[in-house]
Amino acid sequence: MKPIKKPEDPLAIWNGQDRIADNILTSVTAIIRSGGCSWNRCKMCQYRHERFVGIETGELIRLMSAQLNKLEEEINKVKPQVIKLYTSGSFLDPAEVPSEIQDKVINLVKGKTLIVESRCDYINKDKLKMMVETLKEENDSADLFIAIGLETTSDIIREKCIDKGLLYSDFQKMTEVIHACGAKVKTYLLHKPPYLTESEAHSDMMKSIKEIIPISDLISMNPCTVQRNTHVESMWKQQAYRPPYLWSVASILAGSNAHVTCDPIGGGQTRGPHNCGRCDSVILDAIRDYNLSADRDLMQSVMEMDCSCKKEWEYIMSEEKSWTMPLTR
């Protein structure tokens, strides 16, 4: 049994490397418990449950400040170039992350590149400009990335399969606002939301990546994972949903005209993107290497591999029909 974390501790914190603008930079990533996502409806998301419930704003500020103190300790130890700070929903939502905490974060990471997530609803020009100016006070090359979960450029898929509450046209307008403020855009795309066949999900990702290349500075594809207490988990338990094949993930990365990072959470497990179990680890290792190297030949070489499940995937891609049960588990 995993030990229960104290409310003063981040949900997770780790260090690593990230490729940004063709540079490989050291990074610290922290997941901080917050007041919770105000939207709270996406069909695949478990993180909306990771929140403080029923506490006053003052106590929320105290608990989030305590978590940031742990982040500060990690920053002082690692001395990273990039900080990635994730909450339960939107960093820029003052109901979830009080303005006092937002300001504390910006001052904590001055001179470093910062990546935070937000829904478009909470992006404010004056706030963004202030954040950018503060970050650059000690290092003009420090960047602010606003990460937005667009998930797909298809409004129909985003509304019917995910319930995201966002129009692609609104996302496009907001990328203009973000860039005008001197910040940059990171876009999250969701590979294989519920109700899509393997082939439909593949086509949607290829189309979405192509369409956002001109307006997004970083693109991250998230293969859907079956997280607990979600609509997707209910479907999965009824054998009405299967996470994507790793063959699909590799094929998309190999065929994209831009460097798309990908971290297949739960990769190789039944709840995560997986193949047959024999070839999974090789493909997952290649994806991790590709994230830093951006070597598309590496992903193309993965697609030249042979495994008995590859024929199964090819059959699924051609024969699985819309709006029916998946053909494999």
MARTORLUM-11543 format. One record per residue (C-alpha): residue in one letter; x, y, z. Coordinates in steps of 0.25 Angstrom, whole numbers, plus 5000, padded with zeros to 4 digits. Layout:
BEGIN
+------+------+------+------+
! rest !   c1 !   c2 !   c3 !
+------+------+------+------+
!    a !    X !    Y !    Z !
...
+------+------+------+------+
//
This chain:
BEGIN
+------+------+------+------+
! rest !   c1 !   c2 !   c3 !
+------+------+------+------+
!    m ! 5000 ! 5000 ! 5000 !
!    k ! 5005 ! 5014 ! 4996 !
!    p ! 5007 ! 5023 ! 5008 !
!    i ! 4997 ! 5035 ! 5008 !
!    k ! 5003 ! 5048 ! 5005 !
!    k ! 5002 ! 5059 ! 5015 !
!    p ! 4994 ! 5071 ! 5009 !
!    e ! 5006 ! 5080 ! 5010 !
!    d ! 5014 ! 5071 ! 5000 !
!    p ! 5013 ! 5072 ! 4985 !
!    l ! 5005 ! 5060 ! 4979 !
!    a ! 5018 ! 5057 ! 4971 !
!    i ! 5031 ! 5064 ! 4968 !
!    w ! 5043 ! 5059 ! 4959 !
!    n ! 5054 ! 5064 ! 4951 !
!    g ! 5058 ! 5061 ! 4936 !
!    q ! 5061 ! 5067 ! 4923 !
!    d ! 5052 ! 5073 ! 4912 !
!    r ! 5054 ! 5077 ! 4898 !
!    i ! 5050 ! 5092 ! 4895 !
!    a ! 5054 ! 5099 ! 4883 !
!    d ! 5064 ! 5089 ! 4879 !
!    n ! 5071 ! 5090 ! 4892 !
!    i ! 5071 ! 5079 ! 4903 !
!    l ! 5069 ! 5086 ! 4916 !
!    t ! 5069 ! 5081 ! 4930 !
!    s ! 5055 ! 5081 ! 4937 !
!    v ! 5047 ! 5080 ! 4950 !
!    t ! 5033 ! 5075 ! 4949 !
!    a ! 5023 ! 5077 ! 4960 !
!    i ! 5009 ! 5073 ! 4962 !
!    i ! 5002 ! 5082 ! 4972 !
!    r ! 4989 ! 5079 ! 4979 !
!    s ! 4980 ! 5091 ! 4977 !
!    g ! 4966 ! 5096 ! 4979 !
!    g ! 4962 ! 5087 ! 4967 !
!    c ! 4957 ! 5089 ! 4953 !
!    s ! 4945 ! 5098 ! 4951 !
!    w ! 4941 ! 5091 ! 4939 !
!    n ! 4941 ! 5077 ! 4945 !
!    r ! 4935 ! 5069 ! 4933 !
!    c ! 4945 ! 5063 ! 4924 !
!    k ! 4942 ! 5048 ! 4922 !
!    m ! 4956 ! 5043 ! 4923 !
!    c ! 4961 ! 5052 ! 4934 !
!    q ! 4964 ! 5047 ! 4948 !
!    y ! 4973 ! 5059 ! 4952 !
!    r ! 4960 ! 5067 ! 4955 !
!    h ! 4958 ! 5058 ! 4967 !
!    e ! 4972 ! 5062 ! 4973 !
!    r ! 4967 ! 5075 ! 4980 !
!    f ! 4965 ! 5081 ! 4994 !
!    v ! 4951 ! 5081 ! 4997 !
!    g ! 4943 ! 5089 ! 5007 !
!    i ! 4954 ! 5098 ! 5012 !
!    e ! 4955 ! 5114 ! 5013 !
!    t ! 4964 ! 5122 ! 5003 !
!    g ! 4974 ! 5125 ! 5014 !
!    e ! 4976 ! 5110 ! 5017 !
!    l ! 4977 ! 5107 ! 5002 !
!    i ! 4988 ! 5117 ! 5001 !
!    r ! 4995 ! 5111 ! 5013 !
!    l ! 4995 ! 5097 ! 5008 !
!    m ! 4999 ! 5101 ! 4994 !
!    s ! 5010 ! 5110 ! 4999 !
!    a ! 5015 ! 5098 ! 5007 !
!    q ! 5016 ! 5090 ! 4994 !
!    l ! 5023 ! 5101 ! 4987 !
!    n ! 5033 ! 5101 ! 4998 !
!    k ! 5036 ! 5086 ! 4994 !
!    l ! 5037 ! 5091 ! 4980 !
!    e ! 5047 ! 5102 ! 4984 !
!    e ! 5056 ! 5092 ! 4991 !
!    e ! 5056 ! 5083 ! 4978 !
!    i ! 5060 ! 5095 ! 4970 !
!    n ! 5071 ! 5099 ! 4979 !
!    k ! 5076 ! 5085 ! 4978 !
!    v ! 5075 ! 5082 ! 4963 !
!    k ! 5077 ! 5096 ! 4958 !
!    p ! 5068 ! 5093 ! 4946 !
!    q ! 5066 ! 5102 ! 4933 !
!    v ! 5051 ! 5098 ! 4932 !
!    i ! 5040 ! 5097 ! 4943 !
!    k ! 5027 ! 5090 ! 4939 !
!    l ! 5016 ! 5092 ! 4949 !
!    y ! 5003 ! 5085 ! 4948 !
!    t ! 4991 ! 5086 ! 4957 !
!    s ! 4977 ! 5079 ! 4956 !
!    g ! 4972 ! 5088 ! 4945 !
!    s ! 4976 ! 5103 ! 4942 !
!    f ! 4988 ! 5110 ! 4948 !
!    l ! 4982 ! 5123 ! 4943 !
!    d ! 4968 ! 5121 ! 4950 !
!    p ! 4968 ! 5129 ! 4963 !
!    a ! 4958 ! 5120 ! 4969 !
!    e ! 4967 ! 5108 ! 4967 !
!    v ! 4980 ! 5115 ! 4969 !
!    p ! 4979 ! 5128 ! 4977 !
!    s ! 4986 ! 5140 ! 4971 !
!    e ! 4995 ! 5140 ! 4983 !
!    i ! 5000 ! 5126 ! 4979 !
!    q ! 5001 ! 5130 ! 4965 !
!    d ! 5010 ! 5142 ! 4968 !
!    k ! 5019 ! 5133 ! 4978 !
!    v ! 5021 ! 5123 ! 4966 !
!    i ! 5026 ! 5134 ! 4957 !
!    n ! 5035 ! 5140 ! 4967 !
!    l ! 5041 ! 5126 ! 4971 !
!    v ! 5044 ! 5123 ! 4956 !
!    k ! 5050 ! 5136 ! 4951 !
!    g ! 5060 ! 5134 ! 4940 !
!    k ! 5055 ! 5120 ! 4937 !
!    t ! 5045 ! 5115 ! 4926 !
!    l ! 5032 ! 5112 ! 4933 !
!    i ! 5021 ! 5103 ! 4927 !
!    v ! 5007 ! 5104 ! 4933 !
!    e ! 4994 ! 5099 ! 4929 !
!    s ! 4981 ! 5107 ! 4927 !
!    r ! 4967 ! 5106 ! 4920 !
!    c ! 4965 ! 5118 ! 4911 !
!    d ! 4955 ! 5124 ! 4920 !
!    y ! 4965 ! 5129 ! 4930 !
!    i ! 4976 ! 5135 ! 4921 !
!    n ! 4977 ! 5150 ! 4923 !
!    k ! 4986 ! 5159 ! 4915 !
!    d ! 4990 ! 5168 ! 4927 !
!    k ! 4993 ! 5156 ! 4936 !
!    l ! 5001 ! 5149 ! 4924 !
!    k ! 5009 ! 5161 ! 4921 !
!    m ! 5013 ! 5163 ! 4936 !
!    m ! 5017 ! 5148 ! 4937 !
!    v ! 5026 ! 5149 ! 4925 !
!    e ! 5032 ! 5162 ! 4929 !
!    t ! 5035 ! 5156 ! 4943 !
!    l ! 5041 ! 5143 ! 4937 !
!    k ! 5050 ! 5151 ! 4928 !
!    e ! 5056 ! 5160 ! 4939 !
!    e ! 5068 ! 5152 ! 4942 !
!    n ! 5069 ! 5144 ! 4928 !
!    d ! 5063 ! 5150 ! 4915 !
!    s ! 5063 ! 5136 ! 4909 !
!    a ! 5053 ! 5130 ! 4920 !
!    d ! 5040 ! 5127 ! 4914 !
!    l ! 5026 ! 5125 ! 4919 !
!    f ! 5018 ! 5114 ! 4912 !
!    i ! 5003 ! 5113 ! 4914 !
!    a ! 4999 ! 5099 ! 4912 !
!    i ! 4985 ! 5097 ! 4907 !
!    g ! 4978 ! 5084 ! 4906 !
!    l ! 4972 ! 5085 ! 4892 !
!    e ! 4971 ! 5070 ! 4891 !
!    t ! 4967 ! 5071 ! 4876 !
!    t ! 4964 ! 5081 ! 4865 !
!    s ! 4950 ! 5074 ! 4863 !
!    d ! 4939 ! 5082 ! 4870 !
!    i ! 4930 ! 5069 ! 4869 !
!    i ! 4940 ! 5060 ! 4875 !
!    r ! 4944 ! 5070 ! 4886 !
!    e ! 4929 ! 5072 ! 4890 !
!    k ! 4923 ! 5058 ! 4888 !
!    c ! 4935 ! 5049 ! 4892 !
!    i ! 4942 ! 5058 ! 4903 !
!    d ! 4932 ! 5069 ! 4908 !
!    k ! 4944 ! 5079 ! 4908 !
!    g ! 4935 ! 5091 ! 4907 !
!    l ! 4944 ! 5098 ! 4897 !
!    l ! 4943 ! 5102 ! 4882 !
!    y ! 4955 ! 5101 ! 4873 !
!    s ! 4952 ! 5116 ! 4868 !
!    d ! 4954 ! 5120 ! 4882 !
!    f ! 4967 ! 5113 ! 4884 !
!    q ! 4972 ! 5119 ! 4871 !
!    k ! 4968 ! 5133 ! 4876 !
!    m ! 4975 ! 5131 ! 4889 !
!    t ! 4988 ! 5126 ! 4883 !
!    e ! 4989 ! 5140 ! 4877 !
!    v ! 4986 ! 5147 ! 4890 !
!    i ! 4997 ! 5138 ! 4897 !
!    h ! 5007 ! 5141 ! 4886 !
!    a ! 5004 ! 5156 ! 4886 !
!    c ! 5007 ! 5156 ! 4901 !
!    g ! 5021 ! 5150 ! 4899 !
!    a ! 5018 ! 5136 ! 4904 !
!    k ! 5017 ! 5123 ! 4896 !
!    v ! 5007 ! 5112 ! 4894 !
!    k ! 5008 ! 5097 ! 4897 !
!    t ! 4997 ! 5089 ! 4892 !
!    y ! 4992 ! 5076 ! 4898 !
!    l ! 4985 ! 5066 ! 4888 !
!    l ! 4978 ! 5054 ! 4893 !
!    h ! 4980 ! 5041 ! 4885 !
!    k ! 4968 ! 5032 ! 4884 !
!    p ! 4957 ! 5038 ! 4893 !
!    p ! 4945 ! 5029 ! 4895 !
!    y ! 4936 ! 5025 ! 4884 !
!    l ! 4946 ! 5026 ! 4873 !
!    t ! 4952 ! 5014 ! 4866 !
!    e ! 4967 ! 5012 ! 4865 !
!    s ! 4967 ! 5017 ! 4851 !
!    e ! 4958 ! 5029 ! 4854 !
!    a ! 4967 ! 5033 ! 4866 !
!    h ! 4979 ! 5031 ! 4857 !
!    s ! 4973 ! 5040 ! 4846 !
!    d ! 4969 ! 5050 ! 4856 !
!    m ! 4983 ! 5052 ! 4862 !
!    m ! 4990 ! 5053 ! 4848 !
!    k ! 4980 ! 5064 ! 4844 !
!    s ! 4980 ! 5071 ! 4858 !
!    i ! 4996 ! 5072 ! 4858 !
!    k ! 4996 ! 5077 ! 4844 !
!    e ! 4986 ! 5088 ! 4847 !
!    i ! 4992 ! 5093 ! 4860 !
!    i ! 5007 ! 5093 ! 4855 !
!    p ! 5006 ! 5108 ! 4850 !
!    i ! 5000 ! 5113 ! 4863 !
!    s ! 5007 ! 5104 ! 4874 !
!    d ! 5021 ! 5105 ! 4879 !
!    l ! 5021 ! 5091 ! 4886 !
!    i ! 5012 ! 5080 ! 4883 !
!    s ! 5010 ! 5068 ! 4893 !
!    m ! 5001 ! 5056 ! 4889 !
!    n ! 4995 ! 5048 ! 4901 !
!    p ! 4991 ! 5034 ! 4898 !
!    c ! 4978 ! 5032 ! 4906 !
!    t ! 4980 ! 5024 ! 4919 !
!    v ! 4968 ! 5018 ! 4927 !
!    q ! 4969 ! 5026 ! 4940 !
!    r ! 4961 ! 5022 ! 4952 !
!    n ! 4947 ! 5028 ! 4955 !
!    t ! 4945 ! 5033 ! 4940 !
!    h ! 4935 ! 5031 ! 4929 !
!    v ! 4946 ! 5024 ! 4921 !
!    e ! 4948 ! 5014 ! 4932 !
!    s ! 4933 ! 5011 ! 4932 !
!    m ! 4934 ! 5008 ! 4918 !
!    w ! 4947 ! 5000 ! 4919 !
!    k ! 4941 ! 4991 ! 4930 !
!    q ! 4929 ! 4988 ! 4920 !
!    q ! 4939 ! 4985 ! 4909 !
!    a ! 4934 ! 4997 ! 4901 !
!    y ! 4948 ! 5004 ! 4901 !
!    r ! 4962 ! 5000 ! 4898 !
!    p ! 4974 ! 5009 ! 4900 !
!    p ! 4982 ! 5012 ! 4887 !
!    y ! 4992 ! 5002 ! 4881 !
!    l ! 5006 ! 5006 ! 4883 !
!    w ! 5007 ! 5003 ! 4868 !
!    s ! 4998 ! 5015 ! 4866 !
!    v ! 5006 ! 5024 ! 4875 !
!    a ! 5019 ! 5021 ! 4867 !
!    s ! 5012 ! 5022 ! 4854 !
!    i ! 5007 ! 5036 ! 4857 !
!    l ! 5020 ! 5041 ! 4862 !
!    a ! 5027 ! 5035 ! 4850 !
!    g ! 5018 ! 5042 ! 4841 !
!    s ! 5017 ! 5056 ! 4847 !
!    n ! 5023 ! 5068 ! 4840 !
!    a ! 5027 ! 5074 ! 4854 !
!    h ! 5034 ! 5069 ! 4866 !
!    v ! 5022 ! 5064 ! 4875 !
!    t ! 5026 ! 5059 ! 4889 !
!    c ! 5019 ! 5047 ! 4896 !
!    d ! 5019 ! 5041 ! 4909 !
!    p ! 5010 ! 5029 ! 4909 !
!    i ! 5005 ! 5028 ! 4923 !
!    g ! 5003 ! 5013 ! 4927 !
!    g ! 5010 ! 5009 ! 4914 !
!    g ! 5010 ! 4994 ! 4913 !
!    q ! 4999 ! 4992 ! 4923 !
!    t ! 4984 ! 4988 ! 4920 !
!    r ! 4980 ! 5002 ! 4925 !
!    g ! 4990 ! 5009 ! 4916 !
!    p ! 4994 ! 5009 ! 4902 !
!    h ! 4999 ! 4995 ! 4899 !
!    n ! 5002 ! 4984 ! 4889 !
!    c ! 5004 ! 4970 ! 4892 !
!    g ! 5014 ! 4971 ! 4903 !
!    r ! 5026 ! 4965 ! 4895 !
!    c ! 5029 ! 4978 ! 4887 !
!    d ! 5024 ! 4989 ! 4897 !
!    s ! 5036 ! 4992 ! 4904 !
!    v ! 5045 ! 4993 ! 4891 !
!    i ! 5035 ! 5003 ! 4886 !
!    l ! 5033 ! 5011 ! 4899 !
!    d ! 5048 ! 5012 ! 4900 !
!    a ! 5049 ! 5018 ! 4886 !
!    i ! 5038 ! 5028 ! 4889 !
!    r ! 5046 ! 5033 ! 4901 !
!    d ! 5058 ! 5034 ! 4892 !
!    y ! 5050 ! 5041 ! 4881 !
!    n ! 5045 ! 5052 ! 4891 !
!    l ! 5059 ! 5057 ! 4893 !
!    s ! 5066 ! 5054 ! 4880 !
!    a ! 5054 ! 5058 ! 4871 !
!    d ! 5060 ! 5047 ! 4861 !
!    r ! 5048 ! 5043 ! 4853 !
!    d ! 5056 ! 5032 ! 4846 !
!    l ! 5056 ! 5025 ! 4860 !
!    m ! 5041 ! 5024 ! 4860 !
!    q ! 5041 ! 5020 ! 4845 !
!    s ! 5050 ! 5009 ! 4849 !
!    v ! 5040 ! 5005 ! 4860 !
!    m ! 5030 ! 5003 ! 4849 !
!    e ! 5039 ! 4994 ! 4841 !
!    m ! 5040 ! 4984 ! 4853 !
!    d ! 5032 ! 4971 ! 4853 !
!    c ! 5024 ! 4965 ! 4863 !
!    s ! 5011 ! 4956 ! 4862 !
!    c ! 5003 ! 4967 ! 4868 !
!    k ! 5006 ! 4976 ! 4857 !
!    k ! 4997 ! 4969 ! 4847 !
!    e ! 4986 ! 4969 ! 4858 !
!    w ! 4988 ! 4984 ! 4859 !
!    e ! 4987 ! 4985 ! 4843 !
!    y ! 4974 ! 4977 ! 4844 !
!    i ! 4968 ! 4986 ! 4854 !
!    m ! 4972 ! 4998 ! 4847 !
!    s ! 4964 ! 4993 ! 4834 !
!    e ! 4953 ! 4986 ! 4840 !
!    e ! 4948 ! 4992 ! 4853 !
!    k ! 4935 ! 4999 ! 4851 !
!    s ! 4930 ! 5012 ! 4857 !
!    w ! 4920 ! 5012 ! 4869 !
!    t ! 4922 ! 4998 ! 4872 !
!    m ! 4930 ! 4990 ! 4883 !
!    p ! 4945 ! 4990 ! 4880 !
!    l ! 4950 ! 4977 ! 4874 !
!    t ! 4961 ! 4974 ! 4884 !
!    r ! 4964 ! 4976 ! 4899 !
+------+------+------+------+
//
